[in-house]
Amino acid sequence: SANITGLLPGSVYSVWVVTIAESGMMSPPSATIEVTTLIQDTIPSPEDITVVDVGFTWIAITWLQSSADNVNQSVITVAGEDKTFNVSVSININSANITGLNPGSHYTITVITVGTNGEISNPSEAITSATLDLILSAPDDLKISSVGYTWFLLSWNPTVPKFVKHIVLVSGANLFLNLTIIGSRNSANITGLLPGSVYSVWVVTIAESGMMSPPSATIEVTTLIQDLELFFINNSPHVKGGANGSIYAELVANRPNVNLQCEVRFFDERIDDCSNGTYYRSGIPPAGRFILRVKAIDSVRGDVKVIRSAFYIHKDEEYCAVYLINQGWQLDGRNVNVDFSSTGPFTSFQCSINGITFQCSSPLRINLFHWPSGKYSFLISPEGCGLNFRPWKRRFELV
């Protein structure tokens, strides 16, 4: 055997052997073989080529570079469908912003290192990246995850990798809403809507360049509808007794597009339009107990809600009586709920349960959880009437 030294790296050599006998005779040569010495990699290849950002006409990359003293510069080779070119950077820089590219195009990128003596390293592993397309894709997969009476929760899938904001557009029920969502969020809580209304929703994306995507597909959402409710407000109705008795009421419904009809039953057959939210009738005779009946009709959906309030017209103008309004009397387990008012300008009331007296006002909410089971008497009296009044009474039982 023999160790052959002093050869050149990366070179091909032919080798054969002959034998010399003791007599000095030489044998024929052996068969010839070839051997190639290894290539000496004195310049290491760049590693970990990474795309850190992309734009419409540029790609930004970084890589890990050797710190050897014999390194001079790096050369980036960019190969695309339309062109191939090189970019040289100083060795003390391990990043580059490759510009002059075409939007929506794919490029293969490799990096080599050049030594001070002109030696060139092997190329790095190739990476492939694409620039952004000038034709932005519309957001897709719009979903409504939750709906309330006046709101809904919307989410979507952004299809543009580099965006700065989305614009959510909502149209319907006499409303056009333009809501801007800044940053990486892809959801929005849309509020301030009308119950039971249909809205059309779509989304557009604004890219970093300021370009706007086409609108997404439009979806429709219907907010939940509330049961039609009607209420007396401002402690009305207000009743005045005497020979020319009168009643005044203020009303409100929980929906738009509601027509109101008011009538004093057991007095005459006249039904008045009180859709402006107020009602006044005078000339009611002092004949005792009457019923104010208010009917609410939703002009769009046809729902109907009726509330009634009993009141008294007494011969004495200052006579006062307590009567129920709105939901009236409700006993829910051991919870007592009472909505009431009185004739005359009285807003202070005294309540009692089986003789236990306390100040009260409407609406009254009492929890009798700790009270023992049994029968009770509930009484409400207006204060300031002297002896000239009629209280409201109700008997109930706790079980």
C-alpha positions as CSV (number, residue, x, y, z in Angstrom):
1,S,0.0,0.0,0.0
2,A,1.0,3.6,-0.4
3,N,-0.3,7.1,0.6
4,I,0.0,9.3,-2.4
5,T,0.3,13.0,-1.4
6,G,0.9,16.3,-3.0
7,L,-2.0,16.1,-5.4
8,L,-4.4,18.9,-6.5
9,P,-7.9,19.1,-5.2
10,G,-10.7,18.0,-7.5
11,S,-8.2,16.4,-10.0
12,V,-8.3,13.1,-11.9
13,Y,-5.3,10.8,-11.7
14,S,-4.4,7.4,-13.5
15,V,-2.6,4.8,-11.3
16,W,-0.8,1.5,-12.1
17,V,1.8,-0.7,-10.4
18,V,4.8,-2.8,-11.6
19,T,6.9,-5.3,-9.6
20,I,10.8,-5.5,-9.4
21,A,12.2,-9.0,-8.7
22,E,15.5,-9.6,-6.7
23,S,17.1,-10.4,-10.0
24,G,16.2,-6.9,-11.2
25,M,13.6,-8.1,-13.7
26,M,10.4,-5.9,-14.0
27,S,7.0,-7.3,-14.3
28,P,4.4,-6.0,-16.8
29,P,2.3,-3.0,-15.5
30,S,-0.9,-3.7,-13.7
31,A,-4.2,-2.6,-15.0
32,T,-4.7,1.1,-14.8
33,I,-7.4,2.7,-12.5
34,E,-8.5,6.3,-12.1
35,V,-9.1,8.3,-8.9
36,T,-10.4,11.8,-8.4
37,T,-9.3,13.8,-5.4
38,L,-12.0,15.7,-3.4
39,I,-12.9,19.3,-4.1
40,Q,-11.7,21.5,-1.3
41,D,-14.6,23.6,-0.1
42,T,-12.7,26.6,1.2
43,I,-15.8,29.0,0.9
44,P,-18.9,27.7,2.8
45,S,-22.3,28.0,1.2
46,P,-24.9,30.4,2.6
47,E,-27.6,28.7,4.7
48,D,-31.2,29.2,5.9
49,I,-32.4,31.4,3.1
50,T,-35.7,32.9,4.4
51,V,-38.3,35.2,2.8
52,V,-39.3,37.8,5.4
53,D,-41.7,39.9,3.4
54,V,-43.2,40.3,-0.1
55,G,-44.8,43.1,-2.0
56,F,-46.2,43.6,-5.5
57,T,-42.8,44.1,-7.1
58,W,-40.3,43.0,-4.4
59,I,-39.2,40.2,-2.2
60,A,-37.1,40.6,1.0
61,I,-34.8,37.8,2.1
62,T,-32.2,37.0,4.8
63,W,-29.6,34.2,5.1
64,L,-26.9,33.0,7.4
65,Q,-23.4,33.8,6.1
66,S,-19.9,32.5,6.9
67,S,-17.6,34.8,9.0
68,A,-14.5,33.5,7.2
69,D,-11.8,36.2,6.5
70,N,-11.5,35.2,2.9
71,V,-15.1,36.0,2.0
72,N,-15.7,39.1,-0.2
73,Q,-19.4,39.3,-1.2
74,S,-22.7,37.4,-1.7
75,V,-24.4,37.0,-5.1
76,I,-28.1,36.4,-5.3
77,T,-29.5,34.7,-8.3
78,V,-33.2,35.3,-9.1
79,A,-34.8,33.1,-11.7
80,G,-38.4,33.9,-12.8
81,E,-40.7,33.0,-15.6
82,D,-39.9,36.2,-17.4
83,K,-36.2,36.9,-16.5
84,T,-33.1,35.8,-14.6
85,F,-30.6,38.2,-13.0
86,N,-28.1,38.5,-10.2
87,V,-27.9,40.9,-7.3
88,S,-24.5,41.4,-5.4
89,V,-24.3,42.6,-1.8
90,S,-21.4,43.3,0.5
91,I,-20.3,40.5,2.7
92,N,-21.1,42.4,5.9
93,I,-24.8,42.3,4.9
94,N,-26.9,39.1,5.1
95,S,-30.2,40.5,3.8
96,A,-31.5,41.9,0.5
97,N,-34.6,43.6,-0.9
98,I,-34.9,42.2,-4.4
99,T,-36.8,44.7,-6.5
100,G,-37.9,45.2,-10.1
101,L,-40.1,42.1,-10.0
102,N,-43.4,41.6,-11.7
103,P,-46.7,41.4,-9.6
104,G,-48.2,38.0,-9.2
105,S,-45.1,36.1,-10.3
106,H,-43.0,33.2,-8.9
107,Y,-39.3,33.4,-8.5
108,T,-36.6,30.9,-7.5
109,I,-33.8,32.3,-5.4
110,T,-30.3,31.0,-4.5
111,V,-27.3,32.7,-2.9
112,I,-23.5,32.0,-3.4
113,T,-20.5,33.4,-1.6
114,V,-17.5,34.8,-3.5
115,G,-14.0,34.7,-1.8
116,T,-11.3,37.4,-2.0
117,N,-9.4,35.2,-4.4
118,G,-12.3,34.8,-6.7
119,E,-13.3,31.3,-5.4
120,I,-17.0,30.7,-5.5
121,S,-19.0,28.6,-2.9
122,N,-21.5,26.0,-3.9
123,P,-25.1,27.5,-4.2
124,S,-27.4,27.6,-1.3
125,E,-30.6,25.5,-1.3
126,A,-33.1,27.2,-3.6
127,I,-36.3,28.8,-2.3
128,T,-39.3,29.8,-4.2
129,S,-41.5,32.9,-3.5
130,A,-44.2,34.9,-5.2
131,T,-44.9,38.6,-5.4
132,L,-48.4,39.9,-4.5
133,D,-51.0,40.0,-7.3
134,L,-52.3,43.5,-8.2
135,I,-55.7,41.9,-8.6
136,L,-56.6,41.4,-5.0
137,S,-58.9,38.6,-4.1
138,A,-62.1,39.4,-2.3
139,P,-62.6,38.2,1.3
140,D,-64.6,35.0,1.4
141,D,-66.3,32.6,3.8
142,L,-68.5,35.3,5.5
143,K,-70.3,33.8,8.5
144,I,-72.8,35.1,11.0
145,S,-71.9,33.4,14.3
146,S,-74.5,35.1,16.6
147,V,-77.5,37.3,16.2
148,G,-79.4,39.5,18.7
149,Y,-82.2,42.0,18.5
150,T,-80.0,45.0,17.5
151,W,-76.7,43.3,16.6
152,F,-74.9,40.4,14.9
153,L,-71.4,39.0,15.0
154,L,-69.6,38.6,11.6
155,S,-66.4,36.9,10.7
156,W,-64.6,36.3,7.3
157,N,-61.5,34.8,5.7
158,P,-58.9,37.4,4.5
159,T,-57.5,36.3,1.2
160,V,-54.8,39.0,0.9
161,P,-51.6,38.1,2.9
162,K,-50.6,41.8,3.5
163,F,-53.5,43.9,4.4
164,V,-53.9,46.9,6.7
165,K,-57.7,47.0,7.2
166,H,-61.1,45.7,6.2
167,I,-64.2,47.6,5.5
168,V,-67.5,46.0,6.5
169,L,-70.6,47.4,4.7
170,V,-74.1,46.9,6.1
171,S,-77.2,47.9,4.2
172,G,-80.9,47.6,5.2
173,A,-83.8,49.0,7.3
174,N,-83.0,52.6,6.3
175,L,-79.4,52.2,7.3
176,F,-76.1,52.1,5.4
177,L,-73.2,51.4,7.7
178,N,-69.5,51.6,6.7
179,L,-67.3,50.1,9.5
180,T,-63.5,50.1,9.3
181,I,-61.7,47.2,11.0
182,I,-58.0,48.1,11.4
183,G,-55.2,45.5,11.9
184,S,-55.3,41.7,11.7
185,R,-58.9,41.3,13.0
186,N,-61.2,39.3,10.8
187,S,-64.4,39.7,12.7
188,A,-66.8,42.6,13.7
189,N,-69.7,43.1,16.1
190,I,-72.3,45.1,14.2
191,T,-74.6,47.1,16.5
192,G,-77.2,49.8,16.4
193,L,-79.6,47.8,14.2
194,L,-83.4,47.5,14.3
195,P,-85.0,44.3,15.7
196,G,-86.6,42.0,13.2
197,S,-84.9,43.7,10.2
198,V,-83.1,42.2,7.2
199,Y,-79.5,43.5,6.4
200,S,-77.2,42.8,3.5
201,V,-73.5,42.5,4.5
202,W,-70.3,42.4,2.5
203,V,-66.5,43.0,3.1
204,V,-63.6,44.6,1.1
205,T,-59.9,44.5,2.0
206,I,-57.5,47.4,1.8
207,A,-53.9,46.3,1.1
208,E,-50.7,48.0,2.2
209,S,-50.4,49.6,-1.2
210,G,-53.8,51.2,-0.7
211,M,-55.4,49.1,-3.3
212,M,-59.0,47.8,-2.6
213,S,-60.1,44.3,-3.3
214,P,-63.4,43.5,-5.0
215,P,-66.3,43.1,-2.6
216,S,-66.9,39.7,-1.0
217,A,-70.1,37.8,-1.8
218,T,-73.1,39.5,-0.1
219,I,-74.9,37.6,2.7
220,E,-78.1,38.5,4.4
221,V,-78.9,38.4,8.1
222,T,-82.1,39.1,10.0
223,T,-82.0,40.4,13.5
224,L,-84.2,38.8,16.1
225,I,-87.7,40.2,16.5
226,Q,-89.0,41.4,19.9
227,D,-92.5,40.7,21.1
228,L,-94.5,43.8,20.6
229,E,-94.8,45.6,23.9
230,L,-96.7,48.8,24.8
231,F,-96.2,50.9,28.0
232,F,-97.7,53.9,29.8
233,I,-94.8,56.3,30.6
234,N,-94.3,59.4,32.9
235,N,-96.5,57.9,35.6
236,S,-99.5,58.2,33.3
237,P,-102.5,57.9,32.9
238,H,-103.3,61.1,34.8
239,V,-107.0,61.4,35.8
240,K,-109.0,64.4,37.0
241,G,-112.4,64.1,38.6
242,G,-115.3,66.5,38.9
243,A,-118.2,67.3,36.6
244,N,-115.8,67.5,33.5
245,G,-113.6,64.5,34.2
246,S,-110.6,63.9,32.0
247,I,-107.8,61.4,31.4
248,Y,-104.3,62.1,29.9
249,A,-101.9,59.3,28.9
250,E,-98.4,59.0,27.4
251,L,-97.5,55.8,25.6
252,V,-94.6,54.2,23.9
253,A,-94.1,50.9,21.9
254,N,-90.8,49.0,21.7
255,R,-90.9,48.9,17.9
256,P,-91.1,51.4,15.0
257,N,-94.0,51.5,12.6
258,V,-96.7,51.0,15.3
259,N,-100.1,52.6,15.1
260,L,-101.9,53.3,18.4
261,Q,-105.7,53.4,19.0
262,C,-107.1,54.7,22.3
263,E,-110.6,54.5,23.7
264,V,-112.4,55.1,27.0
265,R,-114.6,52.0,27.3
266,F,-118.0,52.2,29.0
267,F,-118.2,55.9,28.1
268,D,-118.8,56.0,24.3
269,E,-117.9,54.1,21.2
270,R,-115.3,56.6,20.0
271,I,-111.8,55.3,19.1
272,D,-109.1,57.9,18.7
273,D,-105.7,57.7,16.9
274,C,-103.0,58.2,19.5
275,S,-100.0,57.1,17.4
276,N,-98.2,60.3,18.4
277,G,-97.8,58.8,21.8
278,T,-100.3,61.0,23.8
279,Y,-104.0,60.7,24.5
280,Y,-106.4,63.1,26.1
281,R,-110.2,62.8,26.7
282,S,-112.3,65.3,28.6
283,G,-116.0,65.5,29.4
284,I,-116.0,62.1,31.1
285,P,-119.0,62.1,33.6
286,P,-118.3,61.4,37.3
287,A,-119.8,57.9,37.0
288,G,-117.2,55.8,38.7
289,R,-115.0,53.2,37.1
290,F,-113.9,53.4,33.4
291,I,-111.3,51.4,31.3
292,L,-108.7,53.1,29.1
293,R,-108.0,50.6,26.3
294,V,-105.0,51.1,24.0
295,K,-104.4,48.9,21.0
296,A,-101.0,48.8,19.2
297,I,-100.8,47.5,15.7
298,D,-97.5,46.9,13.9
299,S,-98.2,48.3,10.4
300,V,-95.4,46.1,8.9
301,R,-95.9,42.7,10.6
302,G,-99.5,43.0,11.7
303,D,-98.7,42.1,15.4
304,V,-101.3,43.4,17.9
305,K,-100.8,44.3,21.6
306,V,-103.5,45.6,23.9
307,I,-103.1,47.1,27.3
308,R,-105.8,48.4,29.6
309,S,-105.9,50.7,32.7
310,A,-108.9,51.0,35.0
311,F,-109.5,54.5,36.4
312,Y,-112.1,56.4,38.4
313,I,-113.9,59.6,37.7
314,H,-115.3,60.9,41.0
315,K,-117.6,63.8,41.5
316,D,-114.9,65.4,43.7
317,E,-112.2,66.9,41.4
318,E,-109.5,66.3,44.0
319,Y,-110.6,62.7,44.7
320,C,-107.8,60.2,44.1
321,A,-107.8,56.5,43.5
322,V,-105.0,54.0,42.7
323,Y,-105.3,51.8,39.7
324,L,-103.1,49.3,37.7
325,I,-101.2,50.2,34.5
326,N,-98.9,48.3,32.1
327,Q,-98.4,44.7,33.4
328,G,-100.5,45.3,36.5
329,W,-100.3,42.8,39.3
330,Q,-98.0,39.8,38.9
331,L,-97.1,37.1,41.5
332,D,-94.2,35.0,40.3
333,G,-93.5,32.5,43.0
334,R,-92.5,34.8,45.9
335,N,-91.8,37.8,43.7
336,V,-94.5,40.5,43.6
337,N,-94.5,42.9,40.7
338,V,-97.0,45.8,40.6
339,D,-97.3,48.7,38.0
340,F,-99.8,51.3,39.3
341,S,-100.8,55.0,39.1
342,S,-103.5,57.2,40.6
343,T,-105.9,60.0,39.7
344,G,-104.7,63.4,40.5
345,P,-101.1,64.7,40.6
346,F,-99.9,62.3,43.3
347,T,-96.6,60.5,43.0
348,S,-96.0,59.5,46.6
349,F,-97.6,56.2,47.8
350,Q,-97.8,54.1,50.9
351,C,-98.0,50.3,50.6
352,S,-98.8,47.7,53.3
353,I,-98.7,44.0,53.5
354,N,-100.8,42.6,56.4
355,G,-100.4,45.9,58.2
356,I,-96.6,46.3,57.6
357,T,-96.4,49.8,56.0
358,F,-93.7,51.2,53.8
359,Q,-93.1,53.9,51.2
360,C,-93.4,52.7,47.6
361,S,-93.5,53.8,44.0
362,S,-94.3,52.3,40.6
363,P,-93.1,50.0,39.3
364,L,-92.9,48.1,42.6
365,R,-90.8,44.9,42.8
366,I,-90.7,43.0,46.1
367,N,-89.1,39.6,47.0
368,L,-91.0,37.8,49.7
369,F,-88.6,34.8,49.8
370,H,-88.2,34.8,53.6
371,W,-91.9,35.3,54.3
372,P,-93.9,32.4,55.7
373,S,-96.5,30.6,53.7
374,G,-100.0,31.9,54.2
375,K,-102.6,34.5,53.0
376,Y,-101.8,38.1,52.8
377,S,-103.6,41.4,52.0
378,F,-101.7,44.0,49.9
379,L,-102.8,47.7,49.8
380,I,-101.6,50.8,48.0
381,S,-102.7,54.3,49.0
382,P,-101.8,57.7,47.5
383,E,-100.4,60.2,50.0
384,G,-101.7,63.7,50.3
385,C,-105.4,62.9,49.7
386,G,-106.6,63.1,53.3
387,L,-109.6,60.9,53.6
388,N,-110.8,61.5,50.1
389,F,-109.2,58.6,48.3
390,R,-109.8,55.0,47.2
391,P,-106.8,52.6,47.8
392,W,-106.0,49.6,45.6
393,K,-106.3,46.2,47.3
394,R,-105.4,42.7,46.4
395,R,-105.4,39.4,48.5
396,F,-102.8,36.8,47.6
397,E,-101.3,33.6,49.1
398,L,-97.8,32.4,49.4
399,V,-97.3,28.6,49.3
